[in-house]
Amino acid sequence: MLKILVTGATGNVGQEVLRLLQSHDCNVCAAVRNPNSAQHLLGSNIQTIPFDFTNPDTFDYAFFQVNKLFLVRPPALANIRKQIAPALNAAKLAGVEHIVFLSILGAERNPFVPHSQIERYINQLGIKATFLRCSFFMQNLNTTHREDIKVRGELLLPAGNGKTSFIDVRDIAAVAVRTLLEDEHQGRAYSLTGAEALTYYEVANIFTSILGKPIRYNPSLLKFIRQMRLSGLPIDFILVMLVIYTTARLGLAGNITSDTEQLLNRSPLTIRQYVEDYRQFWL
Ligand SMILES: NC(=O)c1ccc[n+]([C@@H]2O[C@H](COP(=O)([O-])OP(=O)(O)OC[C@H]3O[C@@H](n4cnc5c(N)ncnc54)[C@H](OP(=O)(O)O)[C@@H]3O)[C@@H](O)[C@H]2O)c1
């Protein structure tokens, strides 16, 4: 039976990939740093395996007899040569046949982003791969920005009046599962966006109408930095967010592709649907 190892298994996309794979005829394992807490989070039906990108002692057991790997780069690991490549070398040695990698929109045009380096490294190793180059996740709004929206009624981020082609991680996971299970996606790269590009003013209006309380978009750069520092986020994470929101402010995050729709045979989920489904996060 096909054996699939899912990294980032406790994260936004990995959890959803695991959930969807449950209904398919394959052996699925969640590669996790802390099996006890992960088991609690993921439920007893999911098989967990200890795995840490930064601990080579975990590699042999985790990759044993694995055919396919869903690869998520943990956001904190930016040194690809030291922190990601050793695990990929081990995957190659163990005979992993196909990697589906959660990449970022535009990785092919920006050789400096970590995702671009990972794509090149996988190609160098000669492992068959599918790159899922994703737009900005809707779920950032119920994680990183949750408290601002819930407590202060504010969507605080410096994206100006730029549009973003938000994608729901549930759609990314559905595409990931399809590309893991069907061999025809090997050697392909997909640019995954939602079907609409919205400004944060428009997003705030959608929140206001669905939550039934006013949510205001505040594009102040200084207030954003101060608030992020107050919430204890590390400075390099804040810098990454600044780059992402500057990209949106410059009008470079609104590109819409048809890849998600073609791969799912349906329209991508809308931000309105997302806010309705996740509304308890902000109430
Ligand atoms: N957010 C966006 O809008 C966006 C858009 C495009 C691409 N991306 C990319 O998507 C990726 C993040 O995906 P996500 O949001 O699904 O993940 P996430 O929710 O940030 O979760 C990160 C995962 O990585 C695991 N992890 C952390 N350090 C690890 C280590 N040393 N070894 C093994 N696992 C480790 C965490 O496990 P623990 O439970 O052990 O902490 C967790 O499961 C990033 O590469 C990001 O750049 C994000």
Ligand as a Chemical Component Dictionary entry (heavy atoms), coordinates in Angstrom:
data_LIG
# 
_chem_comp.id                   LIG 
_chem_comp.type                 NON-POLYMER 
_chem_comp.pdbx_formal_charge   0 
_chem_comp.three_letter_code    LIG 
# 
loop_
_chem_comp_atom.comp_id 
_chem_comp_atom.atom_id 
_chem_comp_atom.alt_atom_id 
_chem_comp_atom.type_symbol 
_chem_comp_atom.charge 
_chem_comp_atom.model_Cartn_x 
_chem_comp_atom.model_Cartn_y 
_chem_comp_atom.model_Cartn_z 
_chem_comp_atom.pdbx_ordinal 
LIG N1  N1  N 0  0.825  31.807 5.363  1  
LIG C1  C1  C 0  0.764  32.060 4.065  2  
LIG O1  O1  O 0  0.021  32.925 3.601  3  
LIG C2  C2  C 0  1.621  31.240 3.120  4  
LIG C3  C3  C 0  1.486  31.388 1.737  5  
LIG C4  C4  C 0  2.263  30.591 0.868  6  
LIG C5  C5  C 0  3.182  29.684 1.422  7  
LIG N2  N2  N 1  3.303  29.579 2.776  8  
LIG C6  C6  C 0  4.281  28.628 3.335  9  
LIG O2  O2  O 0  3.581  27.583 4.010  10 
LIG C7  C7  C 0  4.471  27.040 5.027  11 
LIG C8  C8  C 0  3.728  27.007 6.356  12 
LIG O3  O3  O 0  2.609  26.155 6.242  13 
LIG P1  P1  P 0  1.515  26.084 7.389  14 
LIG O4  O4  O 0  0.941  27.456 7.602  15 
LIG O5  O5  O -1 0.611  24.952 7.068  16 
LIG O6  O6  O 0  2.406  25.695 8.664  17 
LIG P2  P2  P 0  2.252  26.229 10.145 18 
LIG O7  O7  O 0  0.805  26.240 10.542 19 
LIG O8  O8  O 0  3.088  27.466 10.292 20 
LIG O9  O9  O 0  2.939  25.053 10.970 21 
LIG C9  C9  C 0  4.335  24.783 10.905 22 
LIG C10 C10 C 0  4.528  23.283 11.060 23 
LIG O10 O10 O 0  5.921  22.984 11.029 24 
LIG C11 C11 C 0  6.219  22.128 12.137 25 
LIG N3  N3  N 0  7.595  22.341 12.535 26 
LIG C12 C12 C 0  8.150  23.451 13.058 27 
LIG N4  N4  N 0  9.464  23.253 13.255 28 
LIG C13 C13 C 0  9.746  21.986 12.861 29 
LIG C14 C14 C 0  10.932 21.194 12.828 30 
LIG N5  N5  N 0  12.116 21.673 13.252 31 
LIG N6  N6  N 0  10.847 19.931 12.347 32 
LIG C15 C15 C 0  9.643  19.410 11.946 33 
LIG N7  N7  N 0  8.490  20.116 11.937 34 
LIG C16 C16 C 0  8.545  21.391 12.402 35 
LIG C17 C17 C 0  5.241  22.543 13.215 36 
LIG O11 O11 O 0  5.133  21.487 14.120 37 
LIG P3  P3  P 0  5.087  21.672 15.722 38 
LIG O12 O12 O 0  3.695  21.282 16.109 39 
LIG O13 O13 O 0  6.084  20.719 16.214 40 
LIG O14 O14 O 0  5.430  23.097 16.034 41 
LIG C18 C18 C 0  3.973  22.742 12.372 42 
LIG O15 O15 O 0  3.350  21.510 12.112 43 
LIG C19 C19 C 0  5.681  27.963 5.081  44 
LIG O16 O16 O 0  6.751  27.407 4.359  45 
LIG C20 C20 C 0  5.162  29.223 4.436  46 
LIG O17 O17 O 0  6.194  30.034 3.906  47 
LIG C21 C21 C 0  2.545  30.312 3.643  48 
# 
loop_
_chem_comp_bond.comp_id 
_chem_comp_bond.atom_id_1 
_chem_comp_bond.atom_id_2 
_chem_comp_bond.value_order 
_chem_comp_bond.pdbx_ordinal 
LIG N1  C1  SING 1  
LIG C1  O1  DOUB 2  
LIG C1  C2  SING 3  
LIG C2  C3  SING 4  
LIG C2  C21 DOUB 5  
LIG C3  C4  DOUB 6  
LIG C4  C5  SING 7  
LIG C5  N2  DOUB 8  
LIG N2  C6  SING 9  
LIG N2  C21 SING 10 
LIG C6  O2  SING 11 
LIG C6  C20 SING 12 
LIG O2  C7  SING 13 
LIG C7  C8  SING 14 
LIG C7  C19 SING 15 
LIG C8  O3  SING 16 
LIG O3  P1  SING 17 
LIG P1  O4  DOUB 18 
LIG P1  O5  SING 19 
LIG P1  O6  SING 20 
LIG O6  P2  SING 21 
LIG P2  O7  DOUB 22 
LIG P2  O8  SING 23 
LIG P2  O9  SING 24 
LIG O9  C9  SING 25 
LIG C9  C10 SING 26 
LIG C10 O10 SING 27 
LIG C10 C18 SING 28 
LIG O10 C11 SING 29 
LIG C11 N3  SING 30 
LIG C11 C17 SING 31 
LIG N3  C12 SING 32 
LIG N3  C16 SING 33 
LIG C12 N4  DOUB 34 
LIG N4  C13 SING 35 
LIG C13 C14 SING 36 
LIG C13 C16 DOUB 37 
LIG C14 N5  SING 38 
LIG C14 N6  DOUB 39 
LIG N6  C15 SING 40 
LIG C15 N7  DOUB 41 
LIG N7  C16 SING 42 
LIG C17 O11 SING 43 
LIG C17 C18 SING 44 
LIG O11 P3  SING 45 
LIG P3  O12 DOUB 46 
LIG P3  O13 SING 47 
LIG P3  O14 SING 48 
LIG C18 O15 SING 49 
LIG C19 O16 SING 50 
LIG C19 C20 SING 51 
LIG C20 O17 SING 52 
# 
